[in-house]
C-alpha cells in the first residue's frame, strides 16, 4: 500500500469545474421543470373548471385566462 502525499490530499476537497455538457443539461432540466410546473397548474385549473361545469355550477372567471 502506498502513502498519499500532502499535495494529493489537498485536491481532494476542491470541487471540480462544471463541464459544458453539464451546464447544458442543468439549463435544460430547469427549463423542463418550469414547463412541467406550468402544465400541471393549467391541467389542475382545467379539471376544476370541468368539474364545476359538470355539476351545473357556473365556473368562476379566471384572471389568468386569456
N, CA, C and O of each residue as an XYZ file, in Angstrom:
264
protein
N       0.847     -1.168      0.000
C       0.000      0.000      0.000
C       0.893      1.231      0.000
O       1.871      1.300      0.744
N       0.546      2.213     -0.849
C       1.370      3.416     -0.944
C       0.800      4.510     -0.073
O      -0.399      4.547      0.202
N       1.668      5.393      0.355
C       1.243      6.532      1.168
C       0.807      7.680      0.265
O       1.389      7.917     -0.794
N      -0.215      8.373      0.703
C      -0.659      9.551     -0.028
C       0.183     10.738      0.392
O       0.499     10.892      1.572
N       0.546     11.570     -0.556
C       1.293     12.766     -0.195
C       0.341     13.907      0.131
O      -0.852     13.819     -0.161
N       0.837     14.947      0.715
C       0.028     16.081      1.161
C      -0.626     16.777     -0.043
O      -1.768     17.225      0.055
N       0.075     16.870     -1.160
C      -0.477     17.553     -2.333
C      -1.705     16.814     -2.865
O      -2.671     17.450     -3.288
N      -1.677     15.507     -2.849
C      -2.814     14.718     -3.318
C      -4.031     14.893     -2.431
O      -5.163     14.882     -2.914
N      -3.807     15.054     -1.151
C      -4.925     15.255     -0.222
C      -5.527     16.645     -0.362
O      -6.724     16.832     -0.142
N      -4.714     17.608     -0.723
C      -5.199     18.981     -0.865
C      -6.212     19.119     -1.979
O      -7.133     19.928     -1.867
N      -6.076     18.374     -3.026
C      -7.004     18.463     -4.157
C      -8.297     17.695     -3.919
O      -9.274     17.898     -4.640
N      -8.318     16.842     -2.947
C      -9.494     16.003     -2.708
C     -10.719     16.821     -2.310
O     -11.840     16.423     -2.626
N     -10.542     17.942     -1.634
C     -11.677     18.728     -1.159
C     -12.157     19.775     -2.136
O     -13.207     20.376     -1.906
N     -11.431     20.025     -3.226
C     -11.820     21.065     -4.168
C     -12.907     20.569     -5.101
O     -12.828     19.450     -5.608
N     -13.925     21.394     -5.334
C     -14.953     20.997     -6.297
C     -14.399     21.111     -7.712
O     -13.616     22.013     -8.010
N     -14.806     20.199     -8.574
C     -14.318     20.253     -9.945
C     -15.178     21.222    -10.748
O     -16.317     21.510    -10.380
N     -14.626     21.716    -11.838
C     -15.351     22.659    -12.675
C     -16.473     21.951    -13.419
O     -16.375     20.770    -13.755
N     -17.526     22.692    -13.663
C     -18.666     22.155    -14.396
C     -18.348     22.174    -15.892
O     -17.928     23.200    -16.425
N     -18.543     21.069    -16.551
C     -18.259     20.990    -17.982
C     -19.385     21.627    -18.777
O     -20.455     21.908    -18.236
N     -19.146     21.852    -20.055
C     -20.150     22.475    -20.917
C     -21.404     21.609    -21.016
O     -22.518     22.134    -21.002
N     -21.238     20.293    -21.117
C     -22.409     19.409    -21.228
C     -23.205     19.414    -19.923
O     -24.432     19.315    -19.951
N     -22.531     19.526    -18.795
C     -23.238     19.592    -17.511
C     -24.010     20.902    -17.384
O     -25.116     20.916    -16.844
N     -23.443     21.998    -17.874
C     -24.153     23.283    -17.858
C     -25.402     23.214    -18.731
O     -26.476     23.679    -18.347
N     -25.236     22.622    -19.917
C     -26.362     22.494    -20.839
C     -27.452     21.608    -20.252
O     -28.637     21.932    -20.336
N     -27.054     20.504    -19.665
C     -28.015     19.580    -19.066
C     -28.767     20.248    -17.919
O     -29.984     20.103    -17.798
N     -28.044     20.975    -17.087
C     -28.674     21.669    -15.950
C     -29.676     22.698    -16.454
O     -30.791     22.783    -15.939
N     -29.286     23.484    -17.465
C     -30.175     24.506    -18.012
C     -31.421     23.868    -18.636
O     -32.533     24.362    -18.455
N     -31.227     22.774    -19.367
C     -32.360     22.092    -19.995
C     -33.317     21.541    -18.944
O     -34.534     21.632    -19.102
N     -32.775     20.975    -17.883
C     -33.643     20.443    -16.814
C     -34.426     21.540    -16.132
O     -35.594     21.347    -15.792
N     -33.800     22.700    -15.922
C     -34.511     23.818    -15.310
C     -35.664     24.269    -16.202
O     -36.762     24.542    -15.719
N     -35.408     24.346    -17.501
C     -36.465     24.744    -18.440
C     -37.595     23.722    -18.438
O     -38.768     24.092    -18.389
N     -37.247     22.445    -18.490
C     -38.267     21.392    -18.484
C     -39.068     21.383    -17.184
O     -40.282     21.180    -17.205
N     -38.400     21.602    -16.063
C     -39.101     21.651    -14.777
C     -40.092     22.808    -14.745
O     -41.210     22.650    -14.254
N     -39.692     23.974    -15.266
C     -40.602     25.115    -15.315
C     -41.803     24.828    -16.208
O     -42.938     25.141    -15.849
N     -41.551     24.233    -17.371
C     -42.650     23.909    -18.281
C     -43.590     22.873    -17.671
O     -44.806     22.970    -17.833
N     -43.041     21.892    -16.978
C     -43.876     20.872    -16.331
C     -44.746     21.488    -15.249
O     -45.909     21.110    -15.105
N     -44.206     22.425    -14.489
C     -44.988     23.070    -13.437
C     -46.121     23.894    -14.043
O     -47.240     23.882    -13.528
N     -45.841     24.602    -15.122
C     -46.900     25.365    -15.793
C     -47.980     24.439    -16.333
O     -49.168     24.740    -16.219
N     -47.580     23.320    -16.918
C     -48.546     22.366    -17.460
C     -49.398     21.775    -16.349
O     -50.612     21.640    -16.503
N     -48.770     21.419    -15.226
C     -49.533     20.851    -14.100
C     -50.563     21.843    -13.574
O     -51.698     21.466    -13.283
N     -50.173     23.113    -13.449
C     -51.113     24.103    -12.926
C     -52.252     24.342    -13.913
O     -53.396     24.537    -13.502
N     -51.950     24.329    -15.207
C     -53.001     24.505    -16.214
C     -53.970     23.335    -16.191
O     -55.184     23.535    -16.248
N     -53.448     22.117    -16.107
C     -54.298     20.929    -16.067
C     -55.191     20.967    -14.826
O     -56.376     20.644    -14.905
N     -54.634     21.355    -13.695
C     -55.421     21.430    -12.458
C     -56.544     22.461    -12.590
O     -57.670     22.209    -12.161
N     -56.244     23.613    -13.178
C     -57.255     24.648    -13.378
C     -58.350     24.147    -14.313
O     -59.533     24.377    -14.062
N     -57.963     23.464    -15.391
C     -58.956     22.947    -16.329
C     -59.817     21.849    -15.703
O     -61.015     21.774    -15.977
N     -59.227     21.008    -14.874
C     -60.002     19.963    -14.191
C     -61.035     20.575    -13.259
O     -62.184     20.135    -13.224
N     -60.623     21.598    -12.496
C     -61.561     22.259    -11.579
C     -62.721     22.875    -12.356
O     -63.879     22.751    -11.959
N     -62.404     23.532    -13.454
C     -63.437     24.169    -14.272
C     -64.384     23.124    -14.859
O     -65.600     23.316    -14.854
N     -63.835     22.025    -15.363
C     -64.671     20.974    -15.949
C     -65.589     20.365    -14.900
O     -66.769     20.141    -15.168
N     -65.065     20.094    -13.712
C     -65.890     19.517    -12.654
C     -67.017     20.459    -12.245
O     -68.144     20.021    -12.016
N     -66.716     21.743    -12.153
C     -67.764     22.708    -11.806
C     -68.819     22.770    -12.902
O     -70.010     22.873    -12.610
N     -68.395     22.710    -14.149
C     -69.322     22.748    -15.272
C     -70.213     21.506    -15.281
O     -71.413     21.602    -15.537
N     -69.623     20.337    -15.000
C     -70.390     19.091    -14.995
C     -71.414     19.062    -13.867
O     -72.461     18.428    -13.997
N     -71.120     19.744    -12.762
C     -72.058     19.769    -11.636
C     -73.097     20.873    -11.782
O     -73.936     21.050    -10.898
N     -73.054     21.605    -12.866
C     -74.085     22.596    -13.140
C     -73.800     23.972    -12.600
O     -74.567     24.896    -12.867
N     -72.739     24.149    -11.856
C     -72.451     25.479    -11.350
C     -71.616     26.247    -12.373
O     -70.893     25.663    -13.181
N     -71.736     27.548    -12.314
C     -71.007     28.394    -13.240
C     -69.544     28.475    -12.818
O     -69.270     28.812    -11.666
N     -68.594     28.179    -13.705
C     -67.186     28.285    -13.328
C     -66.792     29.735    -13.093
O     -67.269     30.627    -13.794
N     -65.930     29.979    -12.119
C     -65.520     31.362    -11.840
C     -64.636     31.881    -12.962
O     -63.953     31.116    -13.643
N     -64.663     33.184    -13.137
C     -63.806     33.816    -14.142
C     -62.375     33.718    -13.666
O     -62.062     34.099    -12.538
N     -61.506     33.211    -14.519
C     -60.102     33.062    -14.169
C     -59.337     34.269    -14.697
O     -59.342     34.510    -15.905
N     -58.682     35.030    -13.833
C     -57.958     36.209    -14.287
C     -56.760     35.858    -15.173
O     -56.292     36.704    -15.936
N     -56.264     34.640    -15.083
C     -55.120     34.231    -15.893
C     -55.530     33.804    -17.291
O     -54.699     33.741    -18.197
N     -56.803     33.513    -17.465
C     -57.298     33.029    -18.750
C     -57.345     34.176    -19.737
O     -57.775     35.278    -19.397
N     -56.906     33.921    -20.956
C     -56.855     34.975    -21.990
C     -58.124     34.993    -22.798
O     -58.264     35.808    -23.709
